[in-house]
Amino acid sequence: MSQALLAAAADPPRETGIAFDPLYRSNRDDVYAYAAGLIRDRTAAEDVTATTFERAYRNRSRFDPGRGSARAWLFGIARNAALDELRRRGRQATLSVDPVDLASPAAVHPAEQSERRLIVANALKALGGRERELVALKFFAGLSNAEIAEVLGITESNAGTRLHRVLDKLREACNEVA
């Protein structure tokens, strides 16, 4: 038997990278929501989303499932693209608080909802950039604490602790005004 045949049998072809189409379809809206929440500019969020998926497509063969989920890998790319955009603009972004509040009861008066949104908006403005990013990853992108940990390069318990502290801070700020 020839050496080439032995080598081919010993080293079966390895499937590299990830399936891009399902990754795109299942995460495009969440990536956009994360970028829009962090940057507060819809056009720039569209650009960041496009950049994220372009980078993911180009680097899909480098994805290593042993290091984490494809979703967390993608949001790491999205985070870098959003931070690049913020650096390009030379300013800090604030989170938008305009999304529809699905948890609020329908019986709440619109004026009361507007007042609540204003209180939350002011509380969000008082947060630091890293705290706003945690809120964006959790509530705009819908990532789990484990996924947030992978994106930020911290432990899951640390992500949960940081998020808990940020939510306590927001709750405190909202209660002081109310």
N, C-alpha and C positions, 0 to 999 in steps of 0.2 A: 504494500500500500504506500502511496506517496505521502510525503510530509504535508502537503497542502490539504489533502483530504482529512488527515488526522487532526490538523489544526482547526479546520472548519468544524469538525464534529466536536472537538473539545471546547470550542468557544462559540456557543450558539449566539445568534444575533440578539442583542439586548434592545428592548423597547426603551427609547429615550424620550424624555420630555413629557408633555401632557397634551391631552386632546384640547385644542384651543377653542373650538366652536362651543362645546358645552360650558367651558369656563366662561366664555364671553356671555353667552345667553343667560346663565344663572347669576351673573354678578354685575352686569352693566348698569342696572338701575341703582344698585347699592353703591357702586363706585362713584357714580354721578352724584348721588345724594350726599355721600361723604365729602366729595370735593366742593359741592355747592354749599354745604353747611360750614365748611372750614373757610372757604374763600369769599363767600357771599357775592358771587358774580357768576351768573348763569353761563355767560359766554366763556369765561375763563374755566368754569367747571367742565364745560363740554370739551375744551382744549385739553384739560388735565386728564379727563376720561379717555380721550383719543390717544394721548401720549402714553397713558398707563397701558392700554391694550396693545399699542404699537411696540412698546418695550417688552411686554409680556410675550408677544408673538415672536419677536426677534430672539428672546432669551429662553423660549420654552424648552429647549433641549437641556438647559442648565438646571431646570427644576429638579430638586431632590426630595422625594416624598419622605425620606428618612429625617429630614429637618423640619417638617411641618406640613400642614395642609396646603393645597393649591390656593384656597381662598385667602389664607393668611399671607402666602407668598405674593399674591396679587395685590392685597392691601398694603403690603410693604412697598411695592412699586408705586401704588397710588399715593401713599404718604410722601415718598420721595418726590414724585411729580408735583404734588400740591405744595410741598415746601420749596421746591425750585421756583414755582410760580410766585409764591409769597416773597421769596428773596428777590426775584426779578422786579417785583413791584416795590420792594423796599419798604414794606409796611406790615403791620400785624393785621390779621383778619379777625373779624368778630363773627360769631355764629348768628345765623338767621333764626328768628323764632316765629316765622310766619307759617310753618307747616300746620296743617289742620290738626287740632287736638282731638284725636279719636277717642281718648279716654274720658273726655268731659261729657257729662250728661246733657241730653238735648234740651232739658228744661232750663238750663242756665241762660240767663238773659245775655244778649249779645254785648251789652255795655260791660257786664261783669267779665265776660270772656276777654274783651279788649283790655280791661284793667289788669287781669291776670297775666295776659301776654306782655304787657308793658312791665309789670313787676319782674317776670322771668327774664325779659330782655335786659333789664338793668342789672339783674343778678348775674347773667351770663357775661355782660360787659366787664364786670368786676373780676372775673376769673383771669388767671394767667394763660398764656398761650398753650402750655402743656395740658392744663386743666380743660381748656376748650377743646383741645384735640381728643382727649379722653371722651368727652361728651359727644363729639362728632362721630368717633369710632363706634361708640355704644348705641347711640340713639338715631343717628342719621344713616350710618352704614349697617347697623344691626348686627355687629359682630358680637360673638360671645366673649367672655372674659379670657378664655384660653386663646382665642384668635387675636384679641387685643394684645395679649402677652407676647405672642409670636411676632406681631407687627412691630411692637416697641422693643423687643429683645429683653423682656423682663419675665419673671415667673408669673404664673397664673394667680397665685395668692397675692402677689404684689399688685397686679393689675386690679384685682378685686378690692384690695385695701385702698388703693389710690382712687378708684371710682367711688367707693363708699365715702371717702373723705370729701371728694368733690360734690357729691350729692348732698351730704350733710351741710356743706358750705352754701350750696344753692338754697337748700331748704331754710337755713338760718337767715339768709339774706332776704328771702321771700317773706318769711314770718315777721321780720323786723318791720317791713313796710306795711304789711296787712294789719 
